[in-house]
Amino acid sequence: MYTTFRAKPKRPDLPELPPEIWLDIFRFATWPPLDLDPGMTLQFLPTEGRERRQLLKQSLVTRRYLVRVCKRWHSMAASFLYESLLIGRGRGLQTVRDVLKASRVPFQQDAPSDENDRPVGWWTKRLDFAMRDVDRLDFDVDVCLTLLSEIVECLPNLAILTFCVTAPQLRDVKLPPSFLQTLVRVSGHSLHTIQWNSLALVPSRCDWVAFIKEAVNIKAVRRPRFFAKETDPREQLSSSSLEILLLPRTPEDPSDFEQANLPSLRHVVLNALLLQDSRWRFFLEEYGPKLEVVQLIINHKRLTAFANSKLTSHCPRLVRLDISFSSWELLMFETQPIAIPPTVQRLGIQSTRKEATAKGYRALFHGIQTMEIMSLKTIQFLDIGNVRDLCQRHPLVLSKGLHMIRTRGLQLLDHEGLAMK
């Protein structure tokens, strides 16, 4: 006897996965993870910001899909969805403000009953203002500045804040002191990194100095380029917690740092041209003996050997040195071997030109072969673009270069820290 009826297959009785495993799955699914290391947050590489923002956008799309699966996933994945906020358009300011404020309403009277049941702004650790346009005809600068403050008001655990605003309507618009005051009041205990990557929404010098002094846990700062020379002899830059400082890319008046009090400074990012400027001589004399990490930006000929000799003279505790070249060909113009400071154990290199010639890479490996080293153990490419270009377009040059490096007892690493073969 035959029948067309088929019983549904019995569902296997599998145990539910614990929340800890789901959280690990969410973390892997939303790669890359949010990097909260102050040393990795400041933009040393000129293209790093664009690449990281693109990865962040892709990650945010995945997070948005996760929270829509079911209520349970929404509860567990909410912390991933709102961990980082990236505002790329001016019209997004009001939307973000409204969502953050609306999520706070249920908790204004009663405390959250569940640890995961909190306002969405509670989970935010990074905020990027990256508005590239403001397309409203009735755009009001004052309204925009008010929205910025109201957004920060909802982020009590903010750790990283960046400004990379290119909207023409906001160019040369000053950041009001009320914004920095709100930031210190609401997130002062958690904020450790702040940077300005554009000329828009820059505070006055006096407001910036006061903010650095009041932000007691600040670790890393990229100083903004102020609109005009502003001097106030009563206010000097002072911070007992500041460890990482990105100095101006072009030589300018160093008065902000001549009387500065930065006892914890250990890591600086600077243009090698500053080392040639006599006005900046005091900086290495004052802070060089304490520096452990220096990241150099080299865009001109015959600066590599000169900069390294300066660091050798003034930085006896230096253990890590990163160098960003505008082109590998700059190494061809060095008239003497490059003497790496004797205490440096790790050298990071990168070129802002993603596609280089075989001649440029040969100049790089020749510079490494003739380099004077003492404690150096590893050399690492910092940029994925350089690694991809060298491996795919110049494999023969890479093979010969690896042989030259190994004869010196050094190891060449890629951008992920893996040995190149």
C-alpha positions as CSV (number, residue, x, y, z in Angstrom):
1,M,0.0,0.0,0.0
2,Y,1.4,3.4,-1.0
3,T,0.5,6.9,0.1
4,T,1.5,10.3,-1.0
5,F,1.4,11.6,2.6
6,R,4.8,12.3,4.0
7,A,5.2,13.3,7.6
8,K,7.4,16.3,8.4
9,P,10.9,15.3,9.4
10,K,11.3,15.4,13.1
11,R,13.2,18.5,14.2
12,P,16.4,17.5,16.0
13,D,16.4,18.4,19.7
14,L,19.6,20.5,19.7
15,P,20.6,22.5,22.7
16,E,20.5,26.3,22.3
17,L,23.7,28.1,21.8
18,P,24.7,30.2,24.8
19,P,24.7,34.0,24.3
20,E,28.5,34.1,24.6
21,I,28.9,32.0,21.5
22,W,26.4,34.1,19.6
23,L,28.3,37.2,20.5
24,D,31.5,35.7,19.1
25,I,29.6,34.8,15.9
26,F,28.3,38.4,15.6
27,R,31.8,39.7,16.2
28,F,33.3,37.6,13.4
29,A,30.4,38.4,11.1
30,T,30.8,42.2,11.6
31,W,34.5,42.3,10.9
32,P,36.5,44.5,11.1
33,P,36.1,44.9,14.9
34,L,36.2,48.4,16.3
35,D,39.8,49.3,17.1
36,L,39.9,51.2,20.4
37,D,43.7,51.3,20.6
38,P,44.7,55.0,20.6
39,G,48.0,54.2,18.9
40,M,46.1,52.7,15.9
41,T,43.4,55.3,15.7
42,L,45.3,58.4,14.6
43,Q,45.6,58.5,10.9
44,F,49.3,58.1,10.1
45,L,48.6,56.8,6.6
46,P,46.9,59.4,4.4
47,T,44.7,56.8,2.7
48,E,44.0,54.9,5.9
49,G,40.9,56.9,6.8
50,R,39.2,56.2,3.4
51,E,39.9,52.5,3.5
52,R,38.8,52.1,7.1
53,R,35.6,54.1,6.5
54,Q,34.7,51.8,3.6
55,L,35.2,48.7,5.7
56,L,33.2,50.3,8.5
57,K,30.3,51.0,6.1
58,Q,30.3,47.4,4.9
59,S,30.4,46.2,8.6
60,L,27.5,48.5,9.5
61,V,25.3,47.0,6.7
62,T,25.9,43.5,8.1
63,R,25.1,44.7,11.6
64,R,21.8,46.2,10.4
65,Y,20.8,42.9,8.9
66,L,21.6,41.0,12.1
67,V,19.3,43.0,14.3
68,R,16.4,42.5,11.9
69,V,16.4,38.7,12.1
70,C,14.4,38.3,15.3
71,K,13.8,40.0,18.7
72,R,16.4,37.9,20.4
73,W,19.1,38.8,17.9
74,H,18.1,42.5,18.1
75,S,18.6,42.4,21.8
76,M,22.0,40.7,21.5
77,A,23.3,42.5,18.4
78,A,22.2,46.1,19.4
79,S,25.6,46.7,21.0
80,F,27.3,45.9,17.7
81,L,25.0,48.0,15.6
82,Y,25.5,51.2,17.6
83,E,29.1,50.6,18.6
84,S,30.3,53.0,15.9
85,L,28.4,55.9,14.3
86,L,29.5,57.3,11.0
87,I,27.7,60.4,9.7
88,G,28.5,60.9,6.1
89,R,25.9,63.4,5.0
90,G,24.5,66.5,6.6
91,R,20.9,65.3,6.5
92,G,21.9,62.4,8.7
93,L,22.6,64.7,11.7
94,Q,18.9,65.2,12.6
95,T,18.1,61.5,12.0
96,V,20.8,60.3,14.3
97,R,19.9,62.9,16.9
98,D,16.2,61.8,16.9
99,V,17.0,58.1,17.2
100,L,19.4,58.7,20.1
101,K,17.0,61.0,22.0
102,A,14.0,58.7,21.4
103,S,15.8,55.7,22.8
104,R,16.4,57.6,26.0
105,V,12.8,58.4,26.8
106,P,11.9,55.0,28.4
107,F,14.8,55.2,30.7
108,Q,14.3,58.8,32.0
109,Q,12.1,57.6,34.9
110,D,13.1,53.9,35.4
111,A,16.5,52.3,35.4
112,P,17.1,49.5,32.8
113,S,15.9,46.1,34.1
114,D,18.3,44.2,31.9
115,E,22.0,44.8,31.2
116,N,21.4,44.7,27.5
117,D,18.3,46.9,27.7
118,R,19.8,50.4,27.4
119,P,19.5,53.5,25.3
120,V,21.3,53.0,22.0
121,G,23.8,55.8,22.7
122,W,25.1,53.8,25.7
123,W,26.8,51.4,23.3
124,T,28.5,54.0,21.1
125,K,32.3,54.1,21.5
126,R,33.3,55.8,18.3
127,L,31.7,58.8,16.4
128,D,32.9,60.0,13.0
129,F,31.7,63.3,11.7
130,A,32.5,62.9,8.0
131,M,29.8,65.1,6.3
132,R,30.8,65.6,2.7
133,D,27.7,67.6,1.7
134,V,24.8,69.5,3.1
135,D,22.1,69.3,0.4
136,R,19.4,71.3,2.1
137,L,18.6,74.7,0.7
138,D,17.5,76.0,4.1
139,F,20.7,74.8,5.8
140,D,21.4,76.7,9.0
141,V,24.9,76.5,10.5
142,D,23.6,77.3,14.0
143,V,21.1,74.4,13.7
144,C,23.9,72.1,12.6
145,L,26.1,73.0,15.5
146,T,23.2,72.5,17.9
147,L,22.6,69.0,16.5
148,L,26.3,68.1,17.0
149,S,26.0,69.0,20.7
150,E,22.7,67.1,21.1
151,I,24.2,64.0,19.6
152,V,27.2,64.0,21.9
153,E,24.8,64.6,24.8
154,C,23.5,61.1,24.2
155,L,26.9,59.3,24.2
156,P,28.1,58.7,27.8
157,N,30.7,56.1,26.8
158,L,32.2,57.7,23.8
159,A,35.9,56.9,23.4
160,I,36.9,58.1,19.9
161,L,35.8,61.2,18.1
162,T,37.0,62.3,14.7
163,F,36.2,65.2,12.4
164,C,36.7,64.7,8.7
165,V,34.2,67.2,7.4
166,T,34.5,68.3,3.7
167,A,31.1,69.9,3.2
168,P,31.6,73.4,1.5
169,Q,28.9,74.9,3.7
170,L,30.9,74.0,6.9
171,R,34.3,75.0,5.7
172,D,35.9,77.6,8.0
173,V,33.0,77.2,10.5
174,K,34.3,77.3,14.1
175,L,33.3,74.7,16.6
176,P,31.6,76.5,19.5
177,P,33.0,76.2,23.0
178,S,29.7,74.7,24.2
179,F,30.3,71.6,22.1
180,L,33.7,70.8,23.8
181,Q,32.2,71.6,27.2
182,T,29.3,69.1,26.6
183,L,31.9,66.5,25.4
184,V,33.9,66.8,28.6
185,R,30.8,66.8,30.8
186,V,29.2,63.7,29.2
187,S,32.1,61.6,27.9
188,G,35.1,63.1,29.8
189,H,35.7,59.8,31.7
190,S,35.8,57.6,28.6
191,L,37.1,59.8,25.8
192,H,40.7,58.9,25.0
193,T,41.1,60.0,21.3
194,I,40.1,63.0,19.3
195,Q,41.4,64.2,15.9
196,W,40.7,66.9,13.3
197,N,41.4,65.9,9.7
198,S,40.0,68.9,8.0
199,L,39.6,72.7,8.3
200,A,35.9,72.4,9.1
201,L,34.5,72.6,12.6
202,V,37.8,73.5,14.2
203,P,37.7,75.1,17.7
204,S,39.6,78.2,18.7
205,R,43.1,77.7,20.1
206,C,42.0,78.8,23.6
207,D,39.0,76.4,23.6
208,W,41.2,73.6,22.4
209,V,43.8,74.1,25.1
210,A,41.1,74.3,27.8
211,F,39.5,71.1,26.4
212,I,42.8,69.1,26.5
213,K,43.4,70.3,30.1
214,E,39.8,69.3,31.2
215,A,39.7,65.9,29.4
216,V,41.5,64.0,32.1
217,N,41.7,60.6,30.3
218,I,42.7,61.9,26.9
219,K,45.4,59.6,25.3
220,A,45.8,60.6,21.7
221,V,45.2,63.9,19.9
222,R,45.6,65.2,16.4
223,R,45.9,68.9,16.7
224,P,43.7,71.0,14.4
225,R,45.0,73.7,12.2
226,F,43.7,76.9,13.6
227,F,42.2,79.6,11.4
228,A,44.5,82.3,12.5
229,K,47.3,82.9,15.0
230,E,45.7,83.1,18.4
231,T,47.9,83.7,21.4
232,D,47.0,83.7,25.0
233,P,50.0,83.6,27.4
234,R,47.8,82.6,30.3
235,E,46.7,79.4,28.6
236,Q,49.4,76.8,27.9
237,L,48.9,73.3,26.7
238,S,48.9,70.9,29.6
239,S,47.8,67.2,30.0
240,S,49.1,64.6,32.4
241,S,47.5,61.7,30.4
242,L,48.3,62.6,26.8
243,E,50.6,59.9,25.3
244,I,50.2,60.2,21.5
245,L,50.4,63.5,19.6
246,L,50.1,64.0,15.8
247,L,51.9,67.2,15.0
248,P,51.2,69.5,12.0
249,R,52.1,68.1,8.6
250,T,53.6,71.4,7.5
251,P,56.0,73.6,9.5
252,E,54.2,76.3,11.4
253,D,54.5,78.4,14.5
254,P,55.4,76.0,17.4
255,S,54.3,78.4,20.1
256,D,51.6,75.9,21.3
257,F,54.3,73.5,22.4
258,E,57.1,75.7,23.6
259,Q,55.7,76.0,27.2
260,A,53.6,72.8,27.0
261,N,53.5,70.4,29.9
262,L,53.1,66.8,28.6
263,P,54.8,64.5,31.0
264,S,53.3,61.3,29.6
265,L,54.1,61.9,25.9
266,R,55.7,58.7,24.4
267,H,54.5,58.6,20.8
268,V,54.6,61.4,18.1
269,V,53.7,61.6,14.5
270,L,55.5,64.3,12.6
271,N,56.7,65.5,9.2
272,A,60.5,65.2,8.8
273,L,60.6,68.9,7.7
274,L,59.9,69.9,11.3
275,L,63.3,68.4,12.2
276,Q,65.0,70.9,9.8
277,D,63.1,73.9,11.2
278,S,65.2,75.6,13.9
279,R,62.0,76.8,15.6
280,W,61.1,73.2,16.4
281,R,64.5,72.2,17.8
282,F,63.3,72.5,21.4
283,F,60.7,69.8,20.8
284,L,63.1,66.9,20.5
285,E,65.3,68.4,23.2
286,E,62.4,68.5,25.6
287,Y,60.5,65.3,24.7
288,G,63.0,63.2,22.7
289,P,64.4,61.4,25.8
290,K,61.0,60.0,26.7
291,L,59.8,59.0,23.2
292,E,59.3,55.3,22.5
293,V,57.5,55.5,19.1
294,V,58.1,58.0,16.3
295,Q,56.2,58.0,13.0
296,L,57.9,60.1,10.3
297,I,56.3,61.5,7.1
298,I,59.0,62.1,4.4
299,N,58.0,63.9,1.2
300,H,61.3,65.4,0.1
301,K,64.7,64.2,-1.0
302,R,67.7,63.6,1.3
303,L,65.6,63.7,4.5
304,T,65.7,60.0,5.5
305,A,69.3,59.8,6.7
306,F,69.1,63.3,8.3
307,A,65.9,62.6,10.2
308,N,67.3,59.3,11.5
309,S,70.5,61.0,12.7
310,K,68.3,63.5,14.6
311,L,66.3,60.7,16.3
312,T,69.5,58.9,17.2
313,S,70.9,62.0,18.9
314,H,67.7,62.9,20.9
315,C,65.7,59.6,21.4
316,P,67.6,57.1,23.5
317,R,64.5,55.1,24.4
318,L,63.1,54.7,20.8
319,V,62.0,51.1,20.1
320,R,59.7,51.6,17.1
321,L,60.0,53.8,14.0
322,D,57.5,54.1,11.2
323,I,58.3,56.0,8.0
324,S,55.8,57.1,5.4
325,F,57.4,58.0,2.0
326,S,55.7,59.8,-0.8
327,S,57.6,57.5,-3.1
328,W,60.2,54.7,-2.7
329,E,62.3,56.6,-5.3
330,L,63.2,59.1,-2.5
331,L,65.6,56.6,-1.2
332,M,67.7,56.8,-4.4
333,F,68.8,60.3,-3.5
334,E,70.3,59.5,-0.1
335,T,74.0,60.3,-0.2
336,Q,74.9,58.2,2.8
337,P,73.7,55.0,4.3
338,I,70.6,55.3,6.6
339,A,71.6,54.7,10.2
340,I,68.5,53.5,12.1
341,P,68.6,54.6,15.8
342,P,70.5,51.8,17.7
343,T,67.6,51.1,20.1
344,V,64.9,50.6,17.3
345,Q,63.7,47.0,17.1
346,R,60.8,47.4,14.7
347,L,60.8,49.5,11.5
348,G,57.5,50.1,9.7
349,I,57.5,51.4,6.1
350,Q,54.9,52.5,3.6
351,S,54.5,54.6,0.4
352,T,51.5,56.8,-0.3
353,R,51.9,55.9,-3.9
354,K,50.1,52.6,-4.2
355,E,51.6,51.5,-7.5
356,A,55.4,51.8,-7.7
357,T,58.0,50.9,-10.4
358,A,60.5,48.1,-10.1
359,K,63.1,50.8,-9.9
360,G,61.4,52.2,-6.8
361,Y,61.3,48.8,-5.0
362,R,64.9,48.1,-5.9
363,A,65.8,51.4,-4.3
364,L,63.9,50.3,-1.2
365,F,65.7,47.0,-0.9
366,H,69.0,48.6,-1.6
367,G,68.4,51.1,1.2
368,I,67.6,48.3,3.5
369,Q,70.7,46.3,2.5
370,T,73.0,49.2,3.2
371,M,71.2,50.3,6.3
372,E,73.2,50.6,9.5
373,I,71.4,48.6,12.2
374,M,72.0,47.4,15.7
375,S,68.9,46.2,17.5
376,L,66.5,46.0,14.4
377,K,64.8,42.7,14.1
378,T,61.8,43.2,11.8
379,I,60.7,45.4,8.9
380,Q,57.0,45.6,8.2
381,F,54.9,47.0,5.4
382,L,52.1,49.1,6.9
383,D,49.9,49.5,3.9
384,I,47.9,46.7,2.2
385,G,48.2,48.5,-1.2
386,N,52.0,48.4,-1.1
387,V,52.0,44.7,-0.3
388,R,49.5,43.9,-3.0
389,D,51.4,45.9,-5.6
390,L,54.8,44.3,-4.7
391,C,53.5,40.7,-4.6
392,Q,51.3,40.9,-7.8
393,R,53.3,43.2,-10.1
394,H,56.9,42.7,-9.0
395,P,57.4,39.2,-7.7
396,L,61.0,38.9,-9.0
397,V,62.0,42.1,-7.2
398,L,60.4,40.8,-4.1
399,S,62.2,37.5,-4.3
400,K,65.6,39.2,-4.6
401,G,64.7,41.7,-1.9
402,L,63.8,38.9,0.5
403,H,67.1,37.2,-0.1
404,M,68.9,40.5,0.6
405,I,67.0,41.1,3.8
406,R,67.6,37.6,5.1
407,T,71.3,37.9,4.6
408,R,71.1,40.7,7.1
409,G,69.3,38.6,9.7
410,L,66.0,40.6,9.3
411,Q,62.5,39.5,8.8
412,L,60.1,41.2,6.4
413,L,56.4,41.3,7.4
414,D,53.3,42.2,5.5
415,H,50.6,44.6,6.8
416,E,49.0,41.9,8.9
417,G,52.3,41.0,10.6
418,L,52.8,37.8,8.7
419,A,56.2,36.8,7.3
420,M,56.5,37.5,3.5
421,K,57.7,34.6,1.3
